[in-house]
Amino acid sequence: EPEVTQTPSHQVTQMGQEVILRCVPISNHLYFYWYRQILGQKVEFLVSFYNNEISEKSEIFDDQFSVERPDGSNFTLKIRSTKLEDSAMYFCASSPRLGVGNTIYFGEGSWLTVV
Amino acid sequence: TQLLEQSPQFLSIQEGENLTVYCNSSSVFSSLQWYRQEPGEGPVLLVTVVTGGEVKKLKRLTFQFGDARKDSSLHITAAQPGDTGLYLCAGARSGGSNYKLTFGKGTLLTVNP
């Protein structure tokens, strides 16, 4: 069964360093997302991406964050200067289309620890 | 802000028992999805419900979307230890070029053998 794959599964980084989290969405999907889950808290929406541009972003997704689809298969989340509070599990997700009843499929997550 | 409240937050039962968990909101959702999440892993989709009053069955799991599309329930019949996990509901609104899920905090289910 097709799945969303993410790398790395776990990354530890120093505060202030740049981090890139990588995702390969399901191949025929058109809409891509990043969500995050701080330990013990809800899964939160960060950003949605369609047709090579951001279609919506949350208040969490500030200027330190950026997303990119550098080629036909990868979708990346970059955090320019990490802060301690960026420590979380980051989930990439994709969906084939928009519309009522559309389904979003999640990857296994990348656990980011900022020290 | 659209909020989803899930109850109970924790549920521990014996194998073979039935259970129901709830997902409630004051907001209307165009659709609602139920996921199961294991520790350290991503949410795995169980079902999507779209129509008010809709009922969907997935083996021993029965999902219902409220008539007003503000609430949903998940009923598990004859629970098994393999059903243990965090059950998340997530509501969706759609329109224009965006699609965003609002998640509840989840119900952590433990089924004891």
Interface residues (C-beta under 8 A of the other chain):
Chain A: V4 Y31 Y33 Y35 Q41 K42 V43 E44 F45 S48 Y50 S55 E56 S58 M89 F91 S95 L98 G99 V100 G101 N102 T103 I104 Y105 F106 G107 E108 G109 W111
Chain B: S30 S31 Q33 Y35 G40 E41 G42 P43 V44 L45 T48 V50 L88 A90 A92 S94 G96 S97 N98 Y99 K100 L101 T102 F103 G104 K105 G106
